[in-house]
Amino acid sequence: MSDSVGPEREREIFLDGIAGRTPLVPIDAARLEEKARGVMSANAFAYVAGGAGAERTMADNRAAFDRCRIVPRVLRDVSTRDTSITLFGERLPSPLLLAPIGVLELVHRDADLAVARAAAAERVPMIFSNQASVPMEECAAVMGTSPRWFQLYWSKSDDLVRSFVARAERCGCSAIVLTLDTTMLGWRPRDLDLGYLPFLEGKGIAQYTSDPVFIEGIRGRGSESTSGNEGRAARLTVASLRAFASMVRRYPGALGEKLRSGEPRRAVQRFIATYSRPSLTWDNLSFLRELTKLPLVLKGVLHPDDAREAVARGMDGIIVSNHGGRQVDGAIATLDALPAVADAVAGRVPVLLDSGVRGGSDVFKALASGATAVCVGRPWVYGLALGGEAGVRAVIRNVLAEFDLTMGLAGCASVSAIGRAPLDVGR
């Protein structure tokens, strides 16, 4: 990445200001969220912004970053800065990735496609969500050779897992991210108060409805087929009719055929019946390992013993994550968990971090605490809400600019120079 990415971004914004143009998205993370809330529906904002329980984990994620203080070093030549890293043998211009976030059609009509274009334009890897609104093939097609990974939720159907992994390989994904902390949905009061789950409207299941194994299953011809009778039938109300219309609209195919076949409703029923597997154990990982030679990254690791077990089981990377505070209320903050996990891994595999990251200084703090790279989530979703592809690009550029400036002002000319020395962690 250019050694002047931070100053260049500042210069661009200030020159726009002289011309009477203010930034497309707010620079400050709190104002970014608040402005996005103003353009999102209540259901959409609750789904994106909400956390588990009293949202203590969300608050603690931020508190951990606030306690962690950078101690700048001076009189070091930082006129040329190198923000690049090597991850799984691939040289990346920065240590930033876009975390997987589902149901983006709630946020913007272009959904995952806008994010894919933005990631490719800014040369930042995108992790395709298992719960995407656009099939991975369509996103890959607009990304060219830009790096992308695929997030996998392990469903009750091993045939479907096998198909997802094979599709990810064909789409040029360079890693599989197995998310471990969502074998059941957490208790999320914002969604529960609204009685709203987007998947019941057929939203966020495009990876499924574009999959041949899943389609064979709802047509009763797959090896793990379903009768289509799962779930409780909804009462006929205006809301249920809207939900049915949403299912039909999002399901692929001609309208007449969709109405005749009843497949849209059965697709939602089958998704609910097969979504995830609470019985998943360490022994299941050997099945996944046999499916692909791609690096396997376990997302949701917070305990050092789990990190050691992951390495012992042949996993290629770890993402320290509490799902953005969406699963367990009162869980340990990711930045607090990171040092012990990094020590347990001892450099044998890359350790990434997500949850609570809001800006470039957070990226610096995570790297200084032992992370190899950092995933950012909600901020770019708010950028998507405000400006589509351009909004996502603006958020990415702002995060990277702040990171570049923070790195230089802290006295670090490269990512490798960050280490753990420049931090003072208060408790």
C-alpha positions as CSV (number, residue, x, y, z in Angstrom):
1,M,0.0,0.0,0.0
2,S,1.2,3.6,-0.6
3,D,3.3,5.1,2.1
4,S,1.0,8.1,2.1
5,V,-2.4,6.5,2.2
6,G,-3.4,8.4,5.4
7,P,-2.2,11.9,4.4
8,E,-3.7,11.4,0.9
9,R,-7.1,10.5,2.4
10,E,-6.9,13.6,4.7
11,R,-5.9,15.8,1.7
12,E,-8.8,14.4,-0.4
13,I,-11.4,15.1,2.3
14,F,-10.0,18.6,3.0
15,L,-9.9,19.6,-0.7
16,D,-13.5,18.4,-1.1
17,G,-14.4,20.6,1.9
18,I,-12.9,23.6,0.1
19,A,-15.2,22.8,-2.8
20,G,-18.2,22.6,-0.5
21,R,-18.4,18.8,-0.4
22,T,-18.6,17.0,2.9
23,P,-17.7,13.3,3.3
24,L,-20.3,10.8,2.0
25,V,-20.2,9.0,5.3
26,P,-19.4,10.4,8.8
27,I,-15.8,9.8,9.9
28,D,-16.7,9.2,13.5
29,A,-18.0,5.7,14.2
30,A,-20.8,6.7,16.5
31,R,-22.1,9.3,14.1
32,L,-21.7,6.9,11.2
33,E,-24.0,4.4,13.1
34,E,-26.5,7.1,14.0
35,K,-26.8,8.5,10.4
36,A,-27.2,4.9,9.0
37,R,-30.0,4.3,11.5
38,G,-31.9,7.2,10.0
39,V,-32.0,5.5,6.6
40,M,-32.5,1.9,7.7
41,S,-35.8,0.3,8.6
42,A,-36.4,-0.6,12.3
43,N,-36.1,-4.3,11.5
44,A,-32.9,-3.8,9.5
45,F,-31.2,-1.6,12.2
46,A,-32.2,-4.0,15.0
47,Y,-30.8,-7.0,13.1
48,V,-27.4,-5.2,12.3
49,A,-26.9,-3.2,15.4
50,G,-28.3,-5.5,18.1
51,G,-26.5,-7.9,20.4
52,A,-27.3,-10.6,22.8
53,G,-29.1,-10.0,26.1
54,A,-28.3,-6.6,27.7
55,E,-25.6,-6.2,25.1
56,R,-22.8,-6.3,27.7
57,T,-20.5,-8.1,25.4
58,M,-20.9,-5.4,22.8
59,A,-20.1,-2.8,25.4
60,D,-17.1,-4.8,26.7
61,N,-15.7,-5.2,23.2
62,R,-15.4,-1.4,23.0
63,A,-14.3,-1.0,26.6
64,A,-11.4,-3.3,26.0
65,F,-10.2,-1.2,23.1
66,D,-10.7,2.0,25.2
67,R,-8.6,0.5,28.1
68,C,-5.8,-0.4,25.7
69,R,-3.6,2.7,25.2
70,I,-0.9,3.2,22.5
71,V,2.5,4.5,23.7
72,P,4.0,6.3,20.7
73,R,7.8,6.1,20.1
74,V,9.5,9.2,18.7
75,L,12.5,10.1,16.5
76,R,12.1,7.1,14.2
77,D,12.0,7.4,10.4
78,V,8.4,6.7,9.4
79,S,8.5,8.7,6.2
80,T,8.0,5.4,4.3
81,R,5.5,3.0,5.8
82,D,4.6,-0.5,4.8
83,T,1.2,-1.7,5.8
84,S,1.3,-5.0,3.9
85,I,1.2,-8.5,5.4
86,T,1.5,-12.0,4.1
87,L,-1.5,-14.3,4.9
88,F,-1.6,-17.9,3.8
89,G,1.1,-17.2,1.3
90,E,-0.7,-14.2,-0.3
91,R,0.7,-10.7,0.0
92,L,-2.0,-8.3,1.0
93,P,-1.7,-4.5,1.0
94,S,-3.1,-4.1,4.5
95,P,-4.0,-6.3,7.5
96,L,-7.7,-5.5,7.0
97,L,-10.5,-7.9,5.9
98,L,-14.2,-7.5,5.6
99,A,-16.0,-9.7,8.1
100,P,-18.9,-11.9,6.9
101,I,-22.2,-10.3,7.5
102,G,-25.5,-11.7,6.3
103,V,-28.8,-10.5,5.0
104,L,-27.4,-7.3,3.4
105,E,-30.5,-6.9,1.3
106,L,-32.0,-5.4,4.5
107,V,-29.4,-2.6,4.2
108,H,-29.1,-1.8,0.5
109,R,-30.7,-3.1,-2.7
110,D,-27.3,-4.1,-4.2
111,A,-26.4,-6.0,-1.0
112,D,-23.3,-8.3,-1.3
113,L,-22.6,-7.2,-4.8
114,A,-21.9,-3.6,-3.7
115,V,-19.6,-4.9,-1.0
116,A,-17.8,-7.2,-3.4
117,R,-17.1,-4.4,-5.8
118,A,-15.9,-2.1,-3.0
119,A,-13.6,-4.8,-1.6
120,A,-12.1,-5.4,-5.0
121,A,-11.6,-1.7,-5.7
122,E,-9.9,-1.1,-2.4
123,R,-7.9,-4.4,-2.5
124,V,-9.3,-5.7,0.7
125,P,-10.3,-9.4,1.1
126,M,-14.0,-10.0,1.5
127,I,-15.3,-13.0,3.5
128,F,-18.5,-14.1,1.7
129,S,-21.3,-14.7,4.2
130,N,-23.0,-18.1,4.4
131,Q,-26.2,-16.1,4.9
132,A,-25.7,-13.8,1.9
133,S,-28.4,-12.1,-0.1
134,V,-26.4,-12.8,-3.4
135,P,-24.9,-16.1,-4.4
136,M,-21.1,-16.4,-4.0
137,E,-20.7,-17.0,-7.8
138,E,-22.2,-13.6,-8.6
139,C,-20.0,-11.8,-6.1
140,A,-16.9,-13.6,-7.3
141,A,-17.7,-12.6,-10.9
142,V,-17.4,-8.9,-10.1
143,M,-14.2,-9.2,-8.0
144,G,-11.8,-10.3,-10.7
145,T,-8.7,-11.7,-9.1
146,S,-9.2,-9.9,-5.8
147,P,-9.0,-12.1,-2.7
148,R,-12.1,-13.6,-1.1
149,W,-12.8,-16.2,1.5
150,F,-16.0,-18.1,2.3
151,Q,-17.7,-18.3,5.7
152,L,-19.3,-21.7,6.4
153,Y,-22.1,-22.5,8.8
154,W,-22.1,-26.2,9.3
155,S,-25.7,-27.3,8.6
156,K,-27.3,-30.6,9.5
157,S,-26.7,-31.8,5.9
158,D,-23.1,-32.9,5.2
159,D,-24.0,-33.1,1.5
160,L,-24.8,-29.4,1.7
161,V,-21.5,-28.6,3.5
162,R,-19.7,-30.5,0.8
163,S,-21.5,-28.6,-1.9
164,F,-20.8,-25.2,-0.3
165,V,-17.1,-25.9,0.0
166,A,-16.8,-27.1,-3.6
167,R,-18.6,-24.0,-4.8
168,A,-16.3,-21.8,-2.8
169,E,-13.3,-23.5,-4.4
170,R,-14.7,-22.9,-7.8
171,C,-15.3,-19.3,-7.0
172,G,-11.7,-18.7,-6.2
173,C,-12.0,-18.4,-2.5
174,S,-8.6,-18.8,-0.8
175,A,-9.8,-19.9,2.6
176,I,-12.8,-21.4,4.4
177,V,-13.9,-19.8,7.6
178,L,-15.9,-22.1,9.8
179,T,-18.0,-20.1,12.2
180,L,-18.3,-22.1,15.5
181,D,-20.2,-19.7,17.8
182,T,-23.6,-19.8,16.1
183,T,-24.8,-23.3,16.3
184,M,-27.9,-21.7,17.8
185,L,-29.1,-18.1,17.6
186,G,-28.3,-16.1,20.6
187,W,-31.0,-14.3,22.7
188,R,-31.3,-11.0,20.8
189,P,-33.9,-8.7,22.4
190,R,-34.0,-6.1,19.6
191,D,-35.0,-8.7,17.1
192,L,-37.3,-10.5,19.6
193,D,-39.1,-7.3,20.5
194,L,-40.0,-6.8,16.9
195,G,-40.8,-10.5,16.4
196,Y,-38.6,-10.4,13.3
197,L,-36.2,-13.0,11.8
198,P,-35.3,-12.1,8.1
199,F,-34.8,-15.8,7.1
200,L,-38.5,-16.5,7.6
201,E,-39.1,-14.1,4.7
202,G,-36.6,-15.9,2.5
203,K,-34.0,-13.2,3.0
204,G,-30.3,-14.1,3.5
205,I,-30.6,-17.6,2.1
206,A,-29.3,-17.0,-1.4
207,Q,-26.4,-19.4,-0.9
208,Y,-28.9,-22.1,-0.3
209,T,-31.5,-21.4,-3.0
210,S,-28.6,-21.3,-5.5
211,D,-27.3,-24.6,-4.4
212,P,-28.1,-27.8,-6.4
213,V,-28.0,-30.0,-3.3
214,F,-30.4,-27.8,-1.4
215,I,-32.8,-27.5,-4.4
216,E,-32.8,-31.3,-4.8
217,G,-33.6,-31.6,-1.1
218,I,-36.7,-29.4,-1.2
219,R,-37.9,-31.3,-4.3
220,G,-37.6,-34.5,-2.4
221,R,-34.9,-36.1,-4.5
222,G,-31.8,-35.5,-2.3
223,S,-30.2,-38.0,-0.1
224,E,-31.2,-35.8,2.9
225,S,-34.6,-34.6,1.6
226,T,-37.3,-33.0,3.6
227,S,-41.1,-33.3,3.4
228,G,-41.5,-29.6,3.5
229,N,-43.7,-29.7,6.6
230,E,-41.1,-28.4,9.1
231,G,-42.1,-25.4,11.2
232,R,-45.4,-24.1,12.4
233,A,-47.7,-22.7,9.7
234,A,-48.3,-19.0,9.9
235,R,-51.8,-17.6,10.3
236,L,-53.1,-15.8,7.3
237,T,-52.6,-12.1,8.1
238,V,-51.3,-9.1,6.2
239,A,-47.9,-9.7,7.7
240,S,-47.8,-13.4,6.7
241,L,-48.9,-12.4,3.2
242,R,-46.0,-9.9,3.0
243,A,-43.7,-12.6,4.2
244,F,-44.9,-15.0,1.6
245,A,-44.5,-12.4,-1.1
246,S,-41.0,-11.8,0.1
247,M,-40.2,-15.6,-0.1
248,V,-41.6,-15.8,-3.7
249,R,-39.7,-12.6,-4.8
250,R,-36.4,-13.8,-3.6
251,Y,-36.6,-17.4,-4.8
252,P,-35.0,-17.9,-8.3
253,G,-37.2,-18.8,-11.3
254,A,-40.3,-17.7,-13.1
255,L,-43.2,-16.3,-11.0
256,G,-45.8,-18.8,-12.3
257,E,-43.6,-21.8,-11.6
258,K,-42.7,-20.5,-8.1
259,L,-46.4,-20.1,-7.2
260,R,-47.3,-23.5,-8.7
261,S,-44.5,-25.5,-7.1
262,G,-44.6,-24.0,-3.6
263,E,-40.8,-24.2,-3.5
264,P,-40.2,-20.7,-2.0
265,R,-42.0,-21.7,1.2
266,R,-40.4,-25.1,1.3
267,A,-37.0,-23.5,0.8
268,V,-37.5,-21.4,3.9
269,Q,-38.8,-24.4,5.8
270,R,-35.8,-26.5,4.8
271,F,-33.4,-23.7,5.7
272,I,-34.9,-23.5,9.2
273,A,-34.7,-27.3,9.5
274,T,-31.1,-27.6,8.4
275,Y,-29.5,-24.3,9.3
276,S,-26.9,-25.3,11.9
277,R,-25.7,-28.3,13.9
278,P,-25.5,-27.9,17.7
279,S,-24.0,-31.4,17.9
280,L,-20.8,-30.3,16.1
281,T,-17.6,-31.5,17.8
282,W,-13.8,-31.4,17.2
283,D,-14.1,-34.8,15.5
284,N,-16.2,-33.4,12.7
285,L,-13.3,-31.3,11.6
286,S,-11.6,-34.3,9.9
287,F,-14.6,-34.4,7.5
288,L,-14.0,-30.8,6.5
289,R,-10.3,-31.3,6.2
290,E,-10.9,-34.1,3.7
291,L,-13.1,-31.9,1.6
292,T,-10.6,-29.3,0.7
293,K,-6.9,-28.3,0.6
294,L,-7.9,-24.6,1.2
295,P,-6.8,-23.1,4.5
296,L,-9.4,-23.8,7.3
297,V,-9.9,-20.9,9.7
298,L,-11.9,-21.4,12.9
299,K,-14.0,-18.3,13.8
300,G,-15.3,-17.9,17.3
301,V,-12.3,-19.1,19.4
302,L,-11.9,-17.3,22.7
303,H,-10.2,-19.8,25.0
304,P,-6.5,-20.6,24.7
305,D,-7.1,-24.4,25.1
306,D,-9.5,-24.3,22.1
307,A,-6.7,-22.5,20.1
308,R,-4.3,-25.3,21.0
309,E,-6.8,-27.9,20.0
310,A,-7.4,-26.2,16.7
311,V,-3.7,-26.3,15.9
312,A,-3.4,-29.9,17.0
313,R,-6.4,-30.8,14.7
314,G,-4.6,-29.3,11.7
315,M,-6.5,-26.1,11.4
316,D,-4.7,-23.3,9.5
317,G,-5.9,-20.2,11.3
318,I,-8.0,-18.8,14.1
319,I,-10.3,-15.8,14.3
320,V,-10.8,-14.6,17.9
321,S,-14.4,-13.5,17.8
322,N,-17.5,-13.3,20.0
323,H,-19.7,-12.6,16.9
324,G,-19.8,-8.9,17.6
325,G,-21.5,-9.5,20.9
326,R,-24.5,-11.2,19.2
327,Q,-24.4,-14.6,20.8
328,V,-23.4,-14.7,24.5
329,D,-24.3,-11.8,26.8
330,G,-21.3,-11.2,29.1
331,A,-18.7,-13.1,27.1
332,I,-15.1,-12.0,27.2
333,A,-14.1,-9.1,25.0
334,T,-12.1,-10.3,22.0
335,L,-9.2,-7.9,22.6
336,D,-9.0,-9.2,26.2
337,A,-9.0,-12.8,24.9
338,L,-6.5,-12.2,22.1
339,P,-3.1,-12.2,23.9
340,A,-3.7,-15.6,25.6
341,V,-4.9,-17.1,22.3
342,A,-1.9,-15.7,20.5
343,D,0.4,-17.1,23.1
344,A,-1.2,-20.5,22.9
345,V,-0.8,-20.6,19.2
346,A,2.8,-19.3,19.4
347,G,3.0,-18.3,15.8
348,R,2.1,-21.7,14.4
349,V,-0.9,-20.3,12.5
350,P,-2.3,-16.8,11.9
351,V,-4.6,-15.3,14.5
352,L,-7.1,-12.8,13.4
353,L,-9.5,-10.7,15.4
354,D,-13.0,-9.3,14.9
355,S,-15.8,-7.8,17.1
356,G,-15.7,-4.2,18.3
357,V,-13.3,-2.9,15.7
358,R,-14.4,0.6,14.7
359,G,-11.4,2.4,13.3
360,G,-7.7,2.3,12.3
361,S,-6.4,2.8,15.8
362,D,-8.4,-0.4,16.8
363,V,-6.6,-2.3,14.1
364,F,-3.3,-1.1,15.4
365,K,-4.2,-2.2,19.0
366,A,-5.2,-5.6,17.8
367,L,-2.0,-6.1,15.9
368,A,0.0,-4.9,18.9
369,S,-1.9,-7.5,21.0
370,G,-0.9,-10.4,18.9
371,A,-3.3,-10.4,15.9
372,T,-2.0,-11.1,12.4
373,A,-4.9,-9.3,10.7
374,V,-8.2,-7.8,11.7
375,C,-11.8,-8.1,10.4
376,V,-14.1,-5.1,10.5
377,G,-17.9,-5.6,10.2
378,R,-20.6,-3.1,11.3
379,P,-18.9,0.1,10.1
380,W,-18.9,-0.9,6.5
381,V,-22.5,-2.1,6.8
382,Y,-23.5,1.4,7.9
383,G,-21.5,2.7,4.9
384,L,-23.4,0.4,2.7
385,A,-26.7,1.8,4.0
386,L,-25.7,5.3,3.4
387,G,-24.0,5.1,0.0
388,G,-24.0,1.6,-1.4
389,E,-20.6,0.6,-3.0
390,A,-19.3,4.1,-2.5
391,G,-20.2,4.1,1.1
392,V,-18.4,0.9,1.8
393,R,-15.3,2.2,-0.1
394,A,-15.4,5.3,2.0
395,V,-15.4,3.4,5.3
396,I,-12.6,1.1,4.1
397,R,-10.5,4.1,3.1
398,N,-11.1,5.9,6.4
399,V,-10.1,2.8,8.5
400,L,-7.0,2.3,6.4
401,A,-6.0,5.9,6.5
402,E,-6.3,6.1,10.3
403,F,-4.4,2.9,10.6
404,D,-1.6,4.2,8.4
405,L,-1.4,7.5,10.4
406,T,-1.6,5.7,13.7
407,M,1.2,3.3,12.7
408,G,3.5,6.2,11.7
409,L,2.7,8.4,14.6
410,A,3.3,5.5,17.0
411,G,6.8,5.2,15.5
412,C,6.2,2.0,13.4
413,A,7.3,2.0,9.8
414,S,5.9,-1.5,9.1
415,V,3.3,-3.9,10.5
416,S,6.2,-6.2,11.6
417,A,7.5,-3.3,13.8
418,I,4.2,-3.0,15.7
419,G,4.8,-5.9,18.0
420,R,3.3,-5.7,21.5
421,A,5.7,-3.0,22.9
422,P,3.7,0.2,22.2
423,L,0.7,-0.6,24.4
424,D,-0.3,0.2,28.0
425,V,-3.3,-2.0,29.0
426,G,-5.2,-0.6,31.9
427,R,-7.6,-2.9,33.9
